[in-house]
Amino acid sequence: MSFTYEGLDFKTRLDAQWAAFFDLAGWRWWTNPVPVGNWRPDFKVSFDCDHSECGGMHTLFLSVLPVSSIECFKGHPCMTHNLGVRSESNELLADGGAAFGDSPSVTHWEILHGAGGGIEDVSFRVDNADSLWISAKALVK
């Protein structure tokens, strides 16, 4: 069974709902970016950042799993790409790897940001994440 959002088919309802959420949040997204070692990310996303040190945006490679706790991602390849996702030739592909579970409260990544950086989640970047999540669900067929 596949699920549709904006005319695109997704393998799971959760993937389709995240795609709809990214649109509602104003994030740019792509499905199935290039594999990184043994990791096949589900999405590449980019979102704006107004810190002058950040170059105007951040990019993440992320995996989506139907889990209700970040602890369920323990040992997953997405959690090993803190502060950058690099290709085999050491090219920077994204600012970090990210874990996205079954809601905005089950998200996690670590990137350089401004003069520092650290651990972030969707709620750090999207003020109305919970209401957008509900709206995103209604957009999936």
DSSP file with accessible surface (Angstrom, degrees, kcal/mol):
  #  RESIDUE AA STRUCTURE BP1 BP2  ACC     N-H-->O    O-->H-N    N-H-->O    O-->H-N    TCO  KAPPA ALPHA  PHI   PSI    X-CA   Y-CA   Z-CA
    1    1 A M              0   0  198      0, 0.0     2,-0.3     0, 0.0     0, 0.0   0.000 360.0 360.0 360.0 139.5    0.0    0.0    0.0
    2    2 A S        -     0   0   61     10,-0.0     2,-0.4    11,-0.0     9,-0.2  -0.854 360.0-139.7-121.5 162.4    1.3    3.5   -0.8
    3    3 A F  E     -A   10   0A  32      7,-2.4     7,-3.1    -2,-0.3     2,-0.4  -0.942  16.0-140.8-123.0 143.6    0.2    6.9    0.5
    4    4 A T  E     +A    9   0A  46    137,-2.3   137,-3.0    -2,-0.4     2,-0.3  -0.878  22.3 168.7-114.7 136.6   -0.1   10.0   -1.7
    5    5 A Y  E >  S-A    8   0A  10      3,-2.2     3,-2.3    -2,-0.4   135,-0.1  -0.970  78.8 -12.4-139.9 127.7    0.8   13.6   -0.9
    6    6 A E  T 3  S-     0   0  143     -2,-0.3     3,-0.1   133,-0.3   134,-0.1   0.839 128.7 -54.9  51.7  37.5    0.9   16.3   -3.7
    7    7 A G  T 3  S+     0   0   66      1,-0.2     2,-0.4     0, 0.0    -1,-0.3   0.457 113.7 116.9  80.1   1.1    0.8   13.6   -6.3
    8    8 A L  E <   -A    5   0A  85     -3,-2.3    -3,-2.2     8,-0.0     2,-0.4  -0.833  60.2-133.4-103.3 140.8    3.8   11.7   -5.0
    9    9 A D  E     -A    4   0A 111     -2,-0.4     2,-0.3    -5,-0.2    -5,-0.2  -0.769  20.5-167.5 -92.8 136.6    3.6    8.1   -3.6
   10   10 A F  E     -A    3   0A  14     -7,-3.1    -7,-2.4    -2,-0.4     6,-0.0  -0.916  27.3-129.7-121.5 149.8    5.3    7.3   -0.4
   11   11 A K  S    S+     0   0  132     -2,-0.3     2,-0.3    -9,-0.2    -1,-0.1   0.774  92.4  27.3 -71.4 -25.5    6.0    3.9    1.1
   12   12 A T  S  > S-     0   0   56     -9,-0.1     4,-1.9     1,-0.1     5,-0.2  -0.960  73.2-125.4-134.9 156.3    4.4    4.8    4.5
   13   13 A R  H  > S+     0   0   99     -2,-0.3     4,-2.7     1,-0.2     5,-0.2   0.873 113.1  58.0 -61.9 -37.0    1.8    7.3    5.7
   14   14 A L  H  > S+     0   0   24      2,-0.2     4,-2.5     1,-0.2    -1,-0.2   0.921 104.7  48.9 -63.4 -43.1    4.5    8.6    8.1
   15   15 A D  H  > S+     0   0   10      1,-0.2     4,-2.2     2,-0.2    -1,-0.2   0.928 113.1  48.0 -60.4 -44.8    6.8    9.5    5.3
   16   16 A A  H  X S+     0   0    0     -4,-1.9     4,-2.4     1,-0.2    -2,-0.2   0.901 110.5  51.4 -64.1 -39.5    4.0   11.3    3.4
   17   17 A Q  H  X S+     0   0   13     -4,-2.7     4,-2.6     1,-0.2    -1,-0.2   0.910 108.7  50.6 -66.8 -38.5    3.0   13.1    6.6
   18   18 A W  H  X S+     0   0    0     -4,-2.5     4,-2.9     2,-0.2    -1,-0.2   0.922 108.8  52.4 -64.3 -40.5    6.5   14.4    7.2
   19   19 A A  H  X S+     0   0    0     -4,-2.2     4,-2.0     1,-0.2    -2,-0.2   0.945 111.4  46.4 -59.7 -45.0    6.7   15.6    3.5
   20   20 A A  H  X S+     0   0    0     -4,-2.4     4,-2.5     1,-0.2    -1,-0.2   0.915 111.5  52.3 -63.4 -41.0    3.4   17.5    4.1
   21   21 A F  H  X S+     0   0    0     -4,-2.6     4,-2.4     1,-0.2     6,-0.2   0.926 106.0  53.6 -60.0 -45.3    4.8   18.9    7.4
   22   22 A F  H  X>S+     0   0    0     -4,-2.9     5,-2.8     1,-0.2     4,-0.6   0.916 110.0  48.0 -58.2 -43.3    8.0   20.1    5.7
   23   23 A D  H ><5S+     0   0   70     -4,-2.0     3,-1.2     1,-0.2    -1,-0.2   0.942 112.0  48.4 -61.6 -46.7    5.9   22.0    3.1
   24   24 A L  H 3<5S+     0   0   71     -4,-2.5    -1,-0.2     1,-0.3    -2,-0.2   0.845 111.7  50.3 -63.4 -32.2    3.7   23.6    5.8
   25   25 A A  H 3<5S-     0   0   28     -4,-2.4    -1,-0.3    -5,-0.2    -2,-0.2   0.533 117.2-113.8 -81.5  -8.9    6.8   24.6    7.8
   26   26 A G  T <<5 +     0   0   46     -3,-1.2     2,-0.3    -4,-0.6    22,-0.2   0.676  68.0 143.3  82.9  17.8    8.4   26.2    4.7
   27   27 A W      < -     0   0   14     -5,-2.8     2,-0.3    -6,-0.2    -1,-0.3  -0.644  49.0-129.1 -88.2 147.9   11.2   23.6    4.5
   28   28 A R  E     -B   46   0B  86     18,-2.5    18,-2.4    -2,-0.3     2,-0.3  -0.760  34.4-176.2 -91.1 143.6   12.6   22.4    1.2
   29   29 A W  E     -B   45   0B  39     -2,-0.3     2,-0.3    16,-0.2    16,-0.2  -0.981  21.9-171.3-146.4 154.5   12.8   18.6    0.9
   30   30 A W  E     -B   44   0B 121     14,-2.2    14,-2.4    -2,-0.3     2,-0.2  -0.987  24.3-127.5-139.3 143.8   13.9   15.8   -1.4
   31   31 A T  E    S+B   43   0B  61     -2,-0.3    12,-0.3    12,-0.2    11,-0.1  -0.620  79.5   6.9 -92.4 153.7   13.2   12.0   -1.0
   32   32 A N  S    S-     0   0  113     10,-2.3    -1,-0.2    -2,-0.2    10,-0.2   0.885  75.6-168.5  47.8  60.8   15.9    9.3   -1.1
   33   33 A P        -     0   0   23      0, 0.0     3,-0.1     0, 0.0    -1,-0.1  -0.130  43.5 -58.0 -65.5 177.4   19.1   11.4   -1.2
   34   34 A V        -     0   0   84      1,-0.1    -2,-0.0     6,-0.1     2,-0.0  -0.189  63.3-104.4 -58.3 143.6   22.4    9.6   -1.9
   35   35 A P        -     0   0   63      0, 0.0     2,-0.5     0, 0.0     5,-0.2  -0.356  25.3-149.1 -65.0 152.1   23.3    6.8    0.4
   36   36 A V  B >   -G   39   0C  10      3,-3.0     3,-2.4    -3,-0.1     2,-0.1  -0.934  59.0 -59.0-125.4 103.5   26.1    7.5    3.0
   37   37 A G  T 3  S-     0   0   60     -2,-0.5    51,-0.0     1,-0.3    50,-0.0  -0.396 122.4 -14.4  58.8-124.7   28.0    4.4    3.7
   38   38 A N  T 3  S+     0   0  142     -2,-0.1     2,-0.5    -3,-0.1    -1,-0.3   0.317 120.1  96.7 -91.2  10.3   25.5    1.8    5.1
   39   39 A W  B <   -G   36   0C   5     -3,-2.4    -3,-3.0    38,-0.1    37,-0.0  -0.874  50.5-170.0-107.5 130.5   22.8    4.5    5.6
   40   40 A R        -     0   0  183     -2,-0.5    -8,-0.1    -5,-0.2    -6,-0.1  -0.857  21.8-149.0-114.3  91.5   20.0    5.3    3.1
   41   41 A P        -     0   0    2      0, 0.0    22,-0.2     0, 0.0     3,-0.1  -0.223   8.3-144.4 -60.4 151.2   18.4    8.5    4.4
   42   42 A D  S    S+     0   0   21     20,-2.1   -10,-2.3     1,-0.2     2,-0.3   0.823  76.9  11.8 -83.3 -35.2   14.7    8.9    3.7
   43   43 A F  E     -BC  31  62B   2     19,-1.9    19,-2.8   -12,-0.3     2,-0.4  -0.975  51.6-149.7-141.1 155.5   14.8   12.7    3.1
   44   44 A K  E     -BC  30  61B  68    -14,-2.4   -14,-2.2    -2,-0.3     2,-0.3  -0.990  30.9-177.2-116.4 129.0   17.1   15.6    2.6
   45   45 A V  E     -BC  29  60B   0     15,-2.5    15,-2.6    -2,-0.4     2,-0.4  -0.957  13.7-165.9-128.2 150.5   15.7   18.8    4.1
   46   46 A S  E     -BC  28  59B   5    -18,-2.4   -18,-2.5    -2,-0.3     2,-0.3  -0.995   8.4-179.9-132.7 141.3   16.8   22.4    4.1
   47   47 A F  E     - C   0  58B   5     11,-2.2    11,-2.5    -2,-0.4   -20,-0.1  -0.981  32.2 -97.5-140.9 151.3   15.5   25.3    6.2
   48   48 A D  E     - C   0  57B 111     -2,-0.3     2,-0.3     9,-0.2     9,-0.3  -0.303  31.5-171.6 -68.7 149.6   16.3   28.9    6.5
   49   49 A C        -     0   0   10      7,-1.7     7,-0.2     2,-0.1     5,-0.1  -0.982  14.8-158.3-142.1 130.1   18.6   30.3    9.3
   50   50 A D        +     0   0  152     -2,-0.3     2,-0.3     5,-0.1     5,-0.1   0.406  56.6 113.9 -93.9   4.6   19.1   34.0    9.9
   51   51 A H    > > -     0   0   79      1,-0.2     3,-1.8     2,-0.0     5,-0.7  -0.606  66.3-138.2 -74.1 131.7   22.5   33.7   11.7
   52   52 A S  G > 5S+     0   0  111     -2,-0.3     3,-0.8     1,-0.3    -1,-0.2   0.805 101.3  58.8 -62.3 -27.4   25.2   35.3    9.6
   53   53 A E  G 3 5S+     0   0  116      1,-0.2    -1,-0.3     2,-0.1    -2,-0.0   0.607  97.2  63.7 -76.3  -9.6   27.6   32.5   10.4
   54   54 A C  G X 5S-     0   0   23     -3,-1.8     3,-0.9    -5,-0.1    -1,-0.2   0.465 101.6-121.9 -99.0  -4.1   25.3   29.8    8.9
   55   55 A G  T < 5 -     0   0   74     -3,-0.8    -3,-0.1    -4,-0.3    -2,-0.1   0.706  64.4 -66.6  73.7  15.2   25.2   30.9    5.3
   56   56 A G  T 3 <S+     0   0   38     -5,-0.7    -7,-1.7    -7,-0.2     2,-0.3   0.238 113.3  32.5  95.0 -17.4   21.4   31.4    5.2
   57   57 A M  E <   -C   48   0B  71     -3,-0.9     2,-0.3    -9,-0.3    -9,-0.2  -0.993  60.2-135.0-161.7 166.2   20.2   27.8    5.7
   58   58 A H  E     -C   47   0B   5    -11,-2.5   -11,-2.2    -2,-0.3     2,-0.4  -0.943  17.4-154.9-124.1 150.8   20.9   24.4    7.3
   59   59 A T  E     -C   46   0B  22     -2,-0.3    36,-2.4   -13,-0.2    37,-0.7  -0.984   9.5-172.7-128.5 138.2   20.5   21.0    5.6
   60   60 A L  E     -Cd  45  96B   0    -15,-2.6   -15,-2.5    -2,-0.4     2,-0.5  -0.955  19.7-147.8-126.7 146.6   19.9   17.6    7.2
   61   61 A F  E     -Cd  44  97B   4     35,-2.0    37,-2.0    -2,-0.4     2,-0.3  -0.953  37.2-174.9-100.8 134.1   19.8   14.0    5.9
   62   62 A L  E     -Cd  43  98B   0    -19,-2.8   -20,-2.1    -2,-0.5   -19,-1.9  -0.952  27.3-146.0-139.5 154.7   17.2   12.2    7.9
   63   63 A S  E     - d   0  99B   3     35,-2.2    37,-2.5    -2,-0.3     2,-0.5  -0.918  15.1-148.8-113.1 142.8   15.6    8.9    8.6
   64   64 A V  E     + d   0 100B  11     -2,-0.4    37,-0.2    35,-0.2   -49,-0.1  -0.957  19.9 172.9-112.6 126.6   12.0    8.4    9.5
   65   65 A L        -     0   0   49     35,-2.0     2,-2.4    -2,-0.5     8,-0.0  -0.986  40.8-117.7-130.9 145.2   11.0    5.5   11.8
   66   66 A P  S    S+     0   0  110      0, 0.0     2,-0.3     0, 0.0    35,-0.1  -0.398  71.2 126.4 -79.7  67.4    7.5    4.7   13.2
   67   67 A V        -     0   0   28     -2,-2.4    35,-2.7    39,-0.1    36,-0.2  -0.906  56.4-148.9-126.6 155.0    8.7    5.1   16.8
   68   68 A S  S    S+     0   0   91     -2,-0.3     2,-0.3    33,-0.2     3,-0.1   0.243  80.5  53.7-108.1  13.8    7.5    7.2   19.8
   69   69 A S    >   -     0   0   34     37,-0.1     3,-1.5     1,-0.1     4,-0.2  -0.987  68.8-138.8-149.7 136.0   10.9    7.7   21.5
   70   70 A I  G >  S+     0   0   34     -2,-0.3     3,-2.5     1,-0.3     4,-0.2   0.836 102.5  71.5 -61.4 -29.9   14.3    9.0   20.3
   71   71 A E  G >  S+     0   0  144      1,-0.3     3,-1.7     2,-0.2    -1,-0.3   0.802  84.0  69.4 -58.4 -24.6   15.9    6.2   22.3
   72   72 A C  G <  S+     0   0   77     -3,-1.5    -1,-0.3     1,-0.3    -2,-0.2   0.680  90.1  62.5 -67.8 -16.1   14.5    3.8   19.7
   73   73 A F  G X  S+     0   0    0     -3,-2.5     3,-2.8    -4,-0.2     6,-0.3   0.458  72.1 133.0 -86.2  -2.1   17.1    5.3   17.2
   74   74 A K  T <  S+     0   0  190     -3,-1.7    -3,-0.0     1,-0.3     0, 0.0  -0.259  78.7  11.9 -53.6 127.0   20.0    4.1   19.3
   75   75 A G  T 3  S+     0   0   74      1,-0.3    -1,-0.3     2,-0.1    -2,-0.1   0.338  94.0 134.7  86.1  -8.2   22.5    2.5   17.0
   76   76 A H    X   -     0   0   43     -3,-2.8     3,-1.7     1,-0.1    -1,-0.3  -0.508  65.2-122.3 -72.7 142.4   20.8    3.8   13.8
   77   77 A P  G >  S+     0   0   29      0, 0.0     3,-1.9     0, 0.0     4,-0.2   0.810 107.5  67.9 -56.8 -29.7   23.2    5.3   11.3
   78   78 A C  G >  S+     0   0    0      1,-0.3     3,-0.9     2,-0.2    19,-0.2   0.815  95.1  57.9 -61.8 -25.6   21.5    8.6   11.3
   79   79 A M  G <  S+     0   0   46     -3,-1.7    -1,-0.3    -6,-0.3     3,-0.2   0.528  95.3  64.4 -82.9  -4.4   22.7    9.2   14.8
   80   80 A T  G <  S+     0   0  101     -3,-1.9    -1,-0.2    -4,-0.3    -2,-0.2   0.387  85.1  76.1 -97.8   4.0   26.4    8.8   13.9
   81   81 A H    X   +     0   0   32     -3,-0.9    16,-2.2    -4,-0.2     3,-1.0  -0.362  59.7 157.8-113.9  52.3   26.4   11.9   11.7
   82   82 A N  T 3   +     0   0   69     -3,-0.2    29,-0.2     1,-0.2    14,-0.1  -0.529  69.4   8.9 -72.6 141.4   26.5   14.7   14.2
   83   83 A L  T 3  S+     0   0   83     27,-2.6    13,-0.3    -2,-0.2    -1,-0.2   0.701 133.6   4.2  63.6  21.7   27.9   18.0   13.0
   84   84 A G    <   -     0   0   11     -3,-1.0     2,-0.5    26,-0.4    11,-0.2  -0.378  55.8-132.8 144.8 141.7   28.0   16.9    9.4
   85   85 A V  E     -H   94   0D   0      9,-2.6     8,-3.4    11,-0.2     9,-1.3  -0.986  34.8-171.9-114.1 120.8   27.2   14.2    6.8
   86   86 A R  E     -H   92   0D 112     -2,-0.5     6,-0.2     6,-0.2     2,-0.0  -0.891  18.5-127.9-119.6 146.8   30.2   13.6    4.5
   87   87 A S    >   -     0   0   29      4,-2.4     3,-2.2    -2,-0.4   -51,-0.1  -0.235  42.0 -93.9 -77.0 174.9   30.6   11.5    1.4
   88   88 A E  T 3  S+     0   0  187      1,-0.3    -1,-0.1     2,-0.1   -52,-0.0   0.804 130.6  54.0 -61.6 -27.2   33.3    8.9    1.0
   89   89 A S  T 3  S-     0   0   97      2,-0.1    -1,-0.3     1,-0.0    -2,-0.0   0.279 123.4-108.3 -90.3  12.6   35.4   11.7   -0.7
   90   90 A N    <   +     0   0  107     -3,-2.2     2,-0.3     1,-0.3    -2,-0.1   0.599  66.6 152.8  73.1  14.6   34.8   13.9    2.4
   91   91 A E        -     0   0  117      1,-0.1    -4,-2.4     2,-0.0     2,-0.6  -0.591  51.6-116.9 -73.1 133.2   32.5   16.3    0.6
   92   92 A L  E     +H   86   0D  82     -2,-0.3    -6,-0.2    -6,-0.2     3,-0.1  -0.628  39.2 171.4 -73.7 116.1   30.0   17.9    3.0
   93   93 A L  E     -     0   0D  36     -8,-3.4     2,-0.3    -2,-0.6    -7,-0.2   0.731  63.8  -4.8 -95.8 -30.6   26.5   16.7    2.0
   94   94 A A  E     -H   85   0D   3     -9,-1.3    -9,-2.6   -33,-0.0    -1,-0.3  -0.980  66.2-110.0-159.4 161.9   24.5   18.0    5.0
   95   95 A D  S    S-     0   0   44    -36,-2.4    17,-0.4    -2,-0.3     2,-0.3   0.666  92.4 -27.9 -73.1 -18.6   25.0   19.8    8.3
   96   96 A G  E     -d   60   0B   0    -37,-0.7   -35,-2.0   -13,-0.3     2,-0.3  -0.956  61.7 -94.3 179.6 166.8   24.0   16.6   10.2
   97   97 A G  E     -d   61   0B   1    -16,-2.2    13,-0.6    -2,-0.3     2,-0.3  -0.726  42.3-160.8 -93.1 149.5   22.1   13.4   10.3
   98   98 A A  E     -dE  62 109B   0    -37,-2.0   -35,-2.2    -2,-0.3     2,-0.5  -0.968  16.3-142.2-138.2 150.6   18.6   13.5   11.9
   99   99 A A  E     -dE  63 108B   0      9,-2.6     9,-1.8    -2,-0.3     2,-0.5  -0.945  17.3-175.1-111.6 126.5   16.1   11.1   13.5
  100  100 A F  E     +dE  64 107B   0    -37,-2.5   -35,-2.0    -2,-0.5     7,-0.2  -0.981   8.3 176.6-125.1 119.2   12.4   11.7   12.9
  101  101 A G        -     0   0    0      5,-3.9   -33,-0.2     2,-0.5   -31,-0.0   0.161  54.0 -52.3 -97.3-142.1    9.9    9.5   14.7
  102  102 A D  S    S+     0   0   65    -35,-2.7   -34,-0.1   -38,-0.1     5,-0.1   0.333 116.0  12.7 -89.9  11.0    6.1    9.5   14.8
  103  103 A S  S >  S-     0   0   22      3,-0.3     3,-2.0   -36,-0.2    -2,-0.5  -0.971  86.5 -91.9-168.2 167.7    5.6   13.2   15.7
  104  104 A P  T 3  S+     0   0    0      0, 0.0    18,-0.5     0, 0.0    19,-0.5   0.790 121.4  62.6 -60.5 -23.8    7.5   16.5   16.0
  105  105 A S  T 3  S+     0   0   86      1,-0.2     2,-0.5    17,-0.1   -35,-0.2   0.623  95.8  62.8 -76.7  -9.3    8.3   15.7   19.6
  106  106 A V  S <  S+     0   0    7     -3,-2.0    -5,-3.9   -37,-0.1     2,-0.3  -0.612  81.4 108.3-113.8  66.6   10.3   12.6   18.4
  107  107 A T  E     +E  100   0B   6     -2,-0.5     2,-0.3    -3,-0.3    -7,-0.2  -0.980  37.5 172.3-139.6 152.6   13.0   14.4   16.4
  108  108 A H  E     +E   99   0B  37     -9,-1.8    -9,-2.6    -2,-0.3     2,-0.3  -0.947   7.1 149.4-163.8 135.9   16.7   14.9   17.1
  109  109 A W  E     -EF  98 120B   0     11,-1.8    11,-3.2    -2,-0.3     2,-0.4  -0.968  27.5-141.8-159.3 163.6   19.8   16.2   15.3
  110  110 A E  E     + F   0 119B  52    -13,-0.6   -27,-2.6    -2,-0.3   -26,-0.4  -0.985  31.6 156.1-132.6 122.2   23.1   18.0   16.2
  111  111 A I  E     - F   0 118B   0      7,-1.8     7,-2.6    -2,-0.4     2,-0.3  -0.917  47.4 -97.7-138.0 162.1   24.6   20.7   13.9
  112  112 A L  E     + F   0 117B 112    -17,-0.4     2,-0.3    -2,-0.3     5,-0.3  -0.670  46.7 178.2 -75.6 137.7   26.9   23.6   14.0
  113  113 A H  E >   - F   0 116B  26      3,-1.5     3,-2.0    -2,-0.3   -59,-0.0  -0.958  49.1 -36.7-149.8 124.2   24.8   26.7   14.4
  114  114 A G  T 3  S-     0   0   19     -2,-0.3   -63,-0.0     1,-0.3    -1,-0.0  -0.350 123.7 -23.9  61.4-136.6   26.0   30.3   14.7
  115  115 A A  T 3  S+     0   0  105     -3,-0.1    -1,-0.3     2,-0.0     2,-0.0   0.490 143.8  10.9 -85.5  -1.2   29.2   30.5   16.8
  116  116 A G  E <  S-F  113   0B  45     -3,-2.0    -3,-1.5     2,-0.0     2,-0.3   0.044  71.5-168.3-136.4-112.7   28.3   27.2   18.5
  117  117 A G  E     +F  112   0B  49     -5,-0.3     2,-0.3     2,-0.1    -5,-0.2  -0.919  11.5 157.6 139.4-167.7   25.7   24.6   17.8
  118  118 A G  E     -F  111   0B  20     -7,-2.6    -7,-1.8    -2,-0.3     2,-0.3  -0.957  48.0 -15.3 147.7-162.8   24.3   21.7   19.5
  119  119 A I  E     +F  110   0B 110     -2,-0.3     2,-0.3    -9,-0.2    -9,-0.3  -0.556  59.7 171.7 -81.1 134.5   21.3   19.4   19.7
  120  120 A E  E     -F  109   0B  11    -11,-3.2   -11,-1.8    -2,-0.3     2,-0.3  -0.855  14.6-167.6-133.6 170.4   18.1   20.5   18.1
  121  121 A D    >>  -     0   0   59     -2,-0.3     4,-0.9   -13,-0.2     3,-0.9  -0.885  45.7 -86.8-148.3 177.1   14.6   19.2   17.3
  122  122 A V  H >> S+     0   0    0    -18,-0.5     4,-2.5    -2,-0.3     3,-1.0   0.897 123.5  58.2 -58.4 -40.9   11.7   20.3   15.2
  123  123 A S  H 34 S+     0   0   60    -19,-0.5    -1,-0.3     1,-0.3     6,-0.1   0.793 100.2  58.5 -63.4 -25.2   10.2   22.4   18.0
  124  124 A F  H <4 S+     0   0  117     -3,-0.9    -1,-0.3     1,-0.2    -2,-0.2   0.840 118.6  30.5 -68.0 -31.9   13.4   24.4   18.1
  125  125 A R  H << S+     0   0   50     -3,-1.0     2,-0.5    -4,-0.9    -2,-0.2   0.662 119.8  50.2-101.8 -22.4   13.0   25.4   14.4
  126  126 A V    ><  -     0   0   10     -4,-2.5     3,-1.2    -5,-0.2    -1,-0.2  -0.948  61.0-162.9-128.2 110.9    9.2   25.4   14.0
  127  127 A D  T 3  S+     0   0  165     -2,-0.5     3,-0.2     1,-0.3    -1,-0.1   0.872  92.1  35.9 -60.1 -43.0    7.1   27.4   16.5
  128  128 A N  T 3> S+     0   0   83      1,-0.2     4,-2.3     2,-0.1    -1,-0.3  -0.183  75.5 140.3-106.3  42.1    3.7   25.8   15.7
  129  129 A A  H <>  +     0   0    3     -3,-1.2     4,-2.3     1,-0.2    -1,-0.2   0.870  67.7  51.6 -57.6 -43.3    5.0   22.3   15.0
  130  130 A D  H  > S+     0   0  105     -3,-0.2     4,-1.7     1,-0.2    -1,-0.2   0.916 112.2  45.0 -65.9 -40.8    2.2   20.4   16.7
  131  131 A S  H  > S+     0   0   63     -3,-0.2     4,-2.2     1,-0.2    -1,-0.2   0.891 112.9  51.4 -71.0 -35.8   -0.6   22.2   14.8
  132  132 A L  H  X S+     0   0   21     -4,-2.3     4,-2.8     2,-0.2    -1,-0.2   0.883 106.4  56.0 -64.1 -36.7    1.3   21.8   11.6
  133  133 A W  H  X S+     0   0   31     -4,-2.3     4,-1.9    -5,-0.2    -2,-0.2   0.922 107.9  47.3 -61.2 -43.4    1.6   18.1   12.3
  134  134 A I  H  X S+     0   0  125     -4,-1.7     4,-1.3     1,-0.2    -1,-0.2   0.928 113.5  48.2 -64.6 -43.4   -2.2   17.8   12.6
  135  135 A S  H  X S+     0   0   61     -4,-2.2     4,-0.7     1,-0.2    -2,-0.2   0.887 108.5  55.0 -63.9 -39.0   -2.7   19.8    9.4
  136  136 A A  H >X S+     0   0    0     -4,-2.8     3,-1.1     1,-0.2     4,-0.5   0.898 101.8  57.4 -61.6 -39.7   -0.1   17.6    7.6
  137  137 A K  H >< S+     0   0  123     -4,-1.9     3,-1.2     1,-0.3    -1,-0.2   0.894 102.7  54.6 -59.5 -39.0   -2.0   14.4    8.5
  138  138 A A  H 3< S+     0   0   77     -4,-1.3    -1,-0.3     1,-0.2    -2,-0.2   0.705 101.5  59.9 -69.6 -18.0   -5.1   15.7    6.8
  139  139 A L  H << S+     0   0   70     -3,-1.1     2,-0.4    -4,-0.7  -133,-0.3   0.578  85.0  93.0 -86.8  -9.8   -3.2   16.3    3.6
  140  140 A V    <<        0   0   11     -3,-1.2  -135,-0.2    -4,-0.5  -127,-0.0  -0.705 360.0 360.0 -90.9 131.7   -2.2   12.6    3.1
  141  141 A K              0   0  165   -137,-3.0  -137,-2.3    -2,-0.4    -2,-0.1  -0.816 360.0 360.0-105.2 360.0   -4.4   10.4    1.0
